[in-house]
Amino acid sequence: MSLDHRLIDLLVCPLCKGPLDMQRAPEGRPVALSCAHDRLAFPLRDGIPVMLEDAARPLEAPAGCHAPRLNAARCPCPARSPS
């Protein structure tokens, strides 16, 4: 089952209401929608996004960051400056 790209444009992160990016498996199959701001990836199950914080997995933090689950506005690392 394929996820409609128009649907992706309408979906936002349930936590920060920010934009989501599609993550794909090496073979090109969509596997998750990710929020760079909250550093979370929401899985796709049978082509349906599971937009629950409990179902999300943390994304890898940028190099030099010591707070992998904090969003950019709250990150204390000097590598990340709040905007």
N, C-alpha and C positions, 0 to 999 in steps of 0.2 A: 504494500500500500504506500502511495506517495503522498507527501505532505504538500498541500497547495501553497505556492509561494505568496499568494495573496493573503493567506491566513497568517503566515509569518509576519507580514507587514503590519497586521492588526494586533498581534500579540505583544504584550510588554511583560517585563519582569513583575511578578506578583509582589515583590518586596519594595523595589524602588521605582517601579513604573517606567524604567528605562528600556532602551531597545535591546533586542535579542539577536544573536548571531547563530547561524546554523553550524553545527559541528558534524563532520562526516567521518565515516570509517574509511580506512585506506582504499576500499573498493568503491567509494563514492556514495555509499548509502547513508542517508541522514540518521544520526543517532541521538542528538541532543540539541537543545536550544540553550545558548549560554549568555549570561549577563556578565559583562566585563566589570561593571561597577561593583557588584556584590560578589564577584568571582565564584559564581555557581553555575552548574550545568543541569538543566532540567531534562530528564530522559524522554525519549519517544518510545512508546509501547504500542505496537501494531499501528504505527503511523500517527498516533495520538499523543500530543504533548502532555506530560504529567507535570502540571504547574504548581506543585506543592513543595514547600520548603523542606519538608521531611524526606521527600523523594529525591531532592537535588543532591548532587555530589559537588564537593569543593573543587574549583579549578586550581591549578598550580599557581602559586604566587610569583610575581615578577622577581628577578634576581635582586637580592639585597633587602627583601621585604621580610619582616619578622612577624607580621600579623596577617596570615593568609585568609582569614574569614572576615576581616574588617573591610568596609568599602573605602573608596578613595578619599572621601571626605573625613573619615576617622582614622586613616592609616597614619601611625606615628613615624613611619620610616622616612628618612631624608630623601630617598629615591622617588617618593610619591609626594607631590605637592597638591593640596586641596585646591579645587578650582571654584 
